[in-house]
Amino acid sequence: MASARVKTAMIYLEKKKNKNDEQPAVFMYSSIYLGVDDMPVTTKPSKVIEARRLAMKEIETILDEFSKFNKGENGKWLVEPDRITDRLDVKYCIPLQGRFIKKWKRKGYEVKSLNEICEPREEIIEPSKNSPDDFFRILTITYAGRCLTEEIRIGKEINYKKMKVVRTGDIVFSEYNTFHGAIGYITKDLDGALASGSYTVVRCINEEDSMYLWSILRTTEIRADFLTSAIGMGRQTIDWDDIKNVKVPFLPPTKRKEIGKQILDAWIAERNAQVIIENVNGLLHTEFDVESEDSKIRFLSAKPPK
């Protein structure tokens, strides 16, 4: 049985008394806690209790708001009839995408859509066909937005027929996990790594804005805009056509550069810290022989299988 937890969509319809009756405005509410409070059996009891408490509280809120709707009041849950001619999902019928654009502009900030800022970039290779005996670094992106190339594969063992080569300065979106923050920036040490077809690779027209763009794209509001643009409710996926019209605010150039420098400096400091830790490990090995091949074999022989 699949373990996916997808919220149930409930639709309550009333049949027209007369076929000429006009469609009135409707009530829609997107729950946060209701529908996901049936926790897995392994969940600790206190967490289950809290989930049920939040769901029951949300039920009260929904009923209260629905009562206001029935009394003719207006609210964010009110959907005009022209919004329900094609789709009935809440994220489409209650359009919140770009809801802060007017506020950003009133404050004097420039606002641009992604297709004004960057453009898709594809450098495709077929490793198993063209470079079967070469070794390649395989790109992954964490929810924290960090790019990793921990896996090395020989060309003929790469399962995907076509792979995308990423280059320094690229911004890479995970097709499945952009909403979780899996948007990466390619630094010099990652140049030439391979990404599967489930990644969208773009490049800033003004490369100096790349780090700033990476930062603003990973904010909660912009990721919510990505979600609104996505297809599906269970496993949302994105491609360039889905997100290219999402708009983002721009700080003045000097502040954008400052943000980019701060992030790059932080990454350099992080790498330097890792080098220090590795050097300490090397020192301990020199003194005590604790990282020898024999130690590694002993560890692997004692390690239980996954």
C-alpha positions as CSV (number, residue, x, y, z in Angstrom):
1,M,0.0,0.0,0.0
2,A,1.3,3.5,-0.9
3,S,2.3,5.6,2.2
4,A,1.5,8.9,0.5
5,R,-0.6,11.2,2.6
6,V,-2.8,13.4,0.4
7,K,-5.6,15.6,1.6
8,T,-9.1,14.7,0.6
9,A,-11.0,17.4,-1.4
10,M,-14.6,17.6,-0.4
11,I,-17.1,19.2,-2.8
12,Y,-20.7,20.0,-1.7
13,L,-23.0,20.8,-4.6
14,E,-26.6,22.0,-4.7
15,K,-28.7,21.1,-7.7
16,K,-30.3,24.1,-9.5
17,K,-34.0,24.4,-9.0
18,N,-34.3,26.1,-12.4
19,K,-31.9,25.6,-15.2
20,N,-31.8,29.3,-15.8
21,D,-30.6,30.0,-12.2
22,E,-27.3,31.9,-12.2
23,Q,-24.4,30.4,-10.5
24,P,-23.7,32.3,-7.2
25,A,-20.3,32.8,-5.5
26,V,-19.1,29.8,-3.6
27,F,-17.2,29.0,-0.4
28,M,-13.7,27.4,-0.5
29,Y,-11.3,26.7,2.3
30,S,-7.9,25.1,2.1
31,S,-7.1,23.2,5.3
32,I,-3.7,22.9,6.9
33,Y,-4.2,20.4,9.6
34,L,-7.5,18.7,8.8
35,G,-7.0,15.6,6.6
36,V,-3.5,14.8,7.7
37,D,-4.3,14.2,11.4
38,D,-4.6,10.4,10.9
39,M,-0.9,9.8,11.8
40,P,1.1,6.6,11.1
41,V,0.9,3.9,13.8
42,T,4.6,4.5,14.7
43,T,3.9,8.2,15.6
44,K,4.4,9.0,19.3
45,P,1.1,9.5,21.1
46,S,1.8,13.2,22.1
47,K,2.2,14.1,18.4
48,V,-1.0,12.3,17.5
49,I,-2.9,14.2,20.2
50,E,-1.6,17.5,19.0
51,A,-2.4,16.7,15.4
52,R,-6.0,15.9,16.3
53,R,-6.3,19.0,18.5
54,L,-5.2,21.2,15.6
55,A,-7.5,19.5,13.2
56,M,-10.5,19.9,15.5
57,K,-9.7,23.6,16.0
58,E,-9.5,24.0,12.3
59,I,-12.9,22.4,11.9
60,E,-14.4,25.0,14.2
61,T,-12.7,27.8,12.2
62,I,-14.1,26.4,8.9
63,L,-17.6,26.1,10.3
64,D,-17.4,29.6,11.6
65,E,-16.3,31.0,8.3
66,F,-18.9,29.0,6.4
67,S,-21.6,30.5,8.7
68,K,-20.3,34.0,7.8
69,F,-20.5,33.0,4.1
70,N,-24.1,31.9,4.5
71,K,-25.0,35.2,6.1
72,G,-23.7,37.0,3.0
73,E,-20.4,38.3,4.4
74,N,-17.3,38.6,2.2
75,G,-14.0,37.0,3.1
76,K,-10.9,35.5,1.5
77,W,-12.9,32.2,1.2
78,L,-15.4,33.8,-1.3
79,V,-14.9,32.6,-4.9
80,E,-16.7,34.4,-7.7
81,P,-18.5,32.2,-10.2
82,D,-16.2,33.1,-13.1
83,R,-13.3,31.3,-11.3
84,I,-15.0,27.9,-11.3
85,T,-15.8,27.4,-15.0
86,D,-12.6,25.3,-15.6
87,R,-11.1,24.1,-12.3
88,L,-12.3,23.5,-8.8
89,D,-9.1,23.3,-6.8
90,V,-8.6,25.9,-4.2
91,K,-5.1,27.0,-5.2
92,Y,-6.5,27.9,-8.6
93,C,-9.8,29.4,-7.6
94,I,-8.4,31.6,-4.9
95,P,-5.5,33.2,-6.7
96,L,-2.8,34.3,-4.2
97,Q,0.1,34.2,-6.6
98,G,1.9,37.5,-6.6
99,R,-0.2,38.9,-3.8
100,F,2.6,41.1,-2.5
101,I,3.5,42.7,-5.9
102,K,1.6,45.9,-5.4
103,K,3.0,46.3,-1.9
104,W,6.6,45.8,-3.2
105,K,6.1,48.3,-6.0
106,R,4.6,50.9,-3.5
107,K,7.8,50.6,-1.5
108,G,9.7,51.5,-4.7
109,Y,11.1,48.0,-5.4
110,E,11.5,46.7,-9.0
111,V,9.6,43.5,-9.7
112,K,10.5,41.1,-12.5
113,S,9.2,37.8,-13.7
114,L,11.7,34.9,-13.9
115,N,11.7,34.9,-17.7
116,E,12.9,38.5,-17.6
117,I,15.8,37.7,-15.3
118,C,17.1,34.4,-16.5
119,E,16.7,31.9,-19.4
120,P,16.9,28.1,-19.6
121,R,20.2,26.5,-20.4
122,E,20.7,23.0,-21.6
123,E,24.0,21.2,-22.3
124,I,23.0,17.6,-22.9
125,I,25.3,14.6,-23.1
126,E,24.7,10.8,-23.3
127,P,27.2,9.4,-20.9
128,S,26.5,5.7,-21.5
129,K,26.8,6.1,-25.3
130,N,29.5,8.8,-25.7
131,S,31.7,8.4,-22.6
132,P,31.0,4.9,-21.2
133,D,34.3,4.6,-19.4
134,D,34.6,8.1,-18.0
135,F,33.7,9.0,-14.4
136,F,31.1,11.7,-13.7
137,R,29.9,13.5,-10.6
138,I,26.2,13.2,-10.1
139,L,24.4,16.4,-8.8
140,T,21.8,16.3,-6.0
141,I,20.3,19.3,-4.2
142,T,19.3,19.3,-0.5
143,Y,16.2,21.1,1.0
144,A,18.7,23.6,2.4
145,G,19.6,24.6,-1.2
146,R,23.0,23.0,-1.1
147,C,24.4,21.3,-4.2
148,L,26.2,18.0,-3.6
149,T,28.2,15.6,-5.8
150,E,28.8,12.8,-3.4
151,E,28.0,10.1,-5.9
152,I,30.5,9.3,-8.7
153,R,29.4,7.1,-11.6
154,I,31.0,5.6,-14.6
155,G,29.3,6.6,-17.8
156,K,28.0,3.1,-18.8
157,E,26.4,2.7,-15.3
158,I,24.3,5.9,-15.5
159,N,20.7,4.9,-15.8
160,Y,19.5,8.0,-17.6
161,K,20.1,8.1,-21.4
162,K,20.5,11.9,-21.3
163,M,22.1,14.1,-18.6
164,K,22.4,17.8,-18.2
165,V,25.9,19.4,-17.6
166,V,25.8,22.2,-15.1
167,R,28.2,25.1,-15.1
168,T,29.4,27.7,-12.7
169,G,26.7,30.3,-12.1
170,D,23.8,28.1,-13.1
171,I,20.7,28.0,-10.9
172,V,19.1,24.5,-10.7
173,F,15.6,23.6,-9.7
174,S,14.5,20.2,-8.6
175,E,11.4,19.1,-10.5
176,Y,9.9,17.4,-7.4
177,N,11.4,19.3,-4.4
178,T,11.7,23.0,-5.4
179,F,8.8,23.6,-3.0
180,H,10.9,22.2,-0.1
181,G,13.8,24.6,-1.0
182,A,15.8,22.3,-3.4
183,I,17.0,25.2,-5.5
184,G,20.8,25.1,-6.0
185,Y,23.5,27.5,-7.2
186,I,26.5,26.0,-9.0
187,T,29.8,27.1,-7.6
188,K,33.2,26.6,-9.4
189,D,33.9,23.3,-7.6
190,L,30.7,21.8,-9.1
191,D,31.3,22.9,-12.7
192,G,30.8,20.0,-15.1
193,A,28.7,17.8,-12.8
194,L,25.7,16.0,-14.3
195,A,22.1,16.5,-13.4
196,S,19.3,14.2,-14.5
197,G,16.3,15.3,-16.5
198,S,14.3,15.9,-13.3
199,Y,16.2,19.2,-12.9
200,T,15.6,22.5,-14.6
201,V,18.8,24.5,-15.3
202,V,18.6,28.3,-15.8
203,R,21.1,31.1,-16.0
204,C,20.8,34.8,-15.0
205,I,21.1,37.2,-17.8
206,N,23.0,39.4,-15.4
207,E,25.2,36.9,-13.7
208,E,25.9,39.2,-10.7
209,D,22.3,38.7,-9.7
210,S,22.6,34.9,-9.5
211,M,23.2,34.7,-5.7
212,Y,20.5,37.2,-4.9
213,L,18.0,35.3,-7.1
214,W,18.9,32.0,-5.4
215,S,18.2,33.7,-2.0
216,I,14.8,35.2,-2.9
217,L,13.6,32.1,-4.8
218,R,14.0,30.0,-1.6
219,T,11.8,32.3,0.6
220,T,8.5,30.8,1.7
221,E,6.3,33.3,-0.2
222,I,8.0,32.6,-3.5
223,R,8.0,28.9,-3.0
224,A,4.2,29.2,-2.3
225,D,4.0,30.9,-5.7
226,F,5.7,27.9,-7.2
227,L,3.2,25.6,-5.5
228,T,0.3,27.7,-6.9
229,S,1.8,27.3,-10.4
230,A,2.3,23.6,-10.1
231,I,0.2,20.8,-11.5
232,G,-1.3,18.3,-9.1
233,M,-2.0,18.1,-5.4
234,G,-0.3,14.9,-4.3
235,R,3.1,15.2,-5.9
236,Q,3.5,18.6,-7.4
237,T,6.1,19.0,-10.1
238,I,7.4,22.0,-11.9
239,D,9.1,22.8,-15.2
240,W,10.2,26.1,-16.7
241,D,6.9,26.8,-18.3
242,D,5.2,26.5,-14.8
243,I,7.4,28.9,-13.0
244,K,8.7,31.4,-15.6
245,N,6.0,34.0,-14.9
246,V,6.5,34.0,-11.1
247,K,7.5,37.5,-10.1
248,V,10.2,38.4,-7.5
249,P,11.2,41.8,-5.9
250,F,14.6,43.3,-6.5
251,L,16.7,45.2,-3.9
252,P,19.0,48.0,-5.2
253,P,22.1,46.7,-7.0
254,T,24.5,47.4,-4.2
255,K,22.4,45.4,-1.7
256,R,22.0,42.5,-4.1
257,K,25.8,42.4,-4.5
258,E,26.2,42.5,-0.7
259,I,23.8,39.6,-0.2
260,G,25.7,37.5,-2.9
261,K,29.0,38.2,-1.2
262,Q,27.7,37.3,2.3
263,I,26.4,33.9,1.0
264,L,29.6,33.1,-0.9
265,D,31.8,34.1,2.1
266,A,29.6,31.9,4.3
267,W,30.1,28.9,2.0
268,I,33.8,29.5,1.9
269,A,33.9,29.6,5.7
270,E,31.9,26.4,5.9
271,R,34.3,24.6,3.5
272,N,37.3,25.9,5.5
273,A,35.7,24.6,8.7
274,Q,35.3,21.2,7.1
275,V,39.0,21.2,6.1
276,I,39.9,21.9,9.7
277,I,37.8,19.0,10.9
278,E,39.4,16.7,8.3
279,N,42.8,17.9,9.3
280,V,42.1,17.1,12.9
281,N,40.9,13.6,11.8
282,G,44.1,13.2,9.9
283,L,46.1,14.2,13.0
284,L,44.3,11.6,15.1
285,H,45.0,9.0,12.5
286,T,48.7,9.9,12.4
287,E,48.9,9.5,16.2
288,F,46.6,6.5,16.8
289,D,46.2,4.8,13.4
290,V,42.4,5.1,13.7
291,E,41.6,5.6,10.0
292,S,43.6,2.8,8.5
293,E,42.3,0.4,5.8
294,D,42.2,-2.3,8.5
295,S,40.0,-0.1,10.7
296,K,37.6,0.5,7.8
297,I,37.4,-3.2,7.0
298,R,36.7,-4.0,10.6
299,F,34.0,-1.3,10.7
300,L,32.3,-2.6,7.5
301,S,32.4,-6.2,8.8
302,A,30.7,-5.2,12.0
303,K,28.2,-2.8,10.5
304,P,24.6,-4.2,10.2
305,P,23.0,-4.1,6.7
306,K,20.6,-1.2,5.9
